[in-house]
């Protein structure tokens, strides 16, 4: 029996670097010189593992199949996906909207408000 030990790099969020956009830089440096190996990448949080996400979607799919049988229609995978992930998409979409639309306008408004006393 062969035993394989793989060192997994801890996720940057664990070390408190989630606000920094520089955490992939060492990974880019390694990838530039050689092919990446499994030990070069970061570990995944348990809530982000595909098994957990697949089981969650499976539960929504089972509900959709039962609902489709009761209404005598075909089950819709799209409905199951939307029911499963609509909350996280709404939150991420809201933050993206704020970052793209509101925050740049805030900087413009603050620069205009500083110049109001000059107009009076």
Secondary structure, DSSP 8 states (H G I E B T S, - for coil): --------B--TTTTT-TT-TTTTHHHHHHHHHS---GGGSB---GGGSHHHHHHHHHHHHHHHHHHHHHTTS---HHHHHHHHHHHHHHHHHHHHHIIIIIHHHHHHHHHHHHTHHHH-
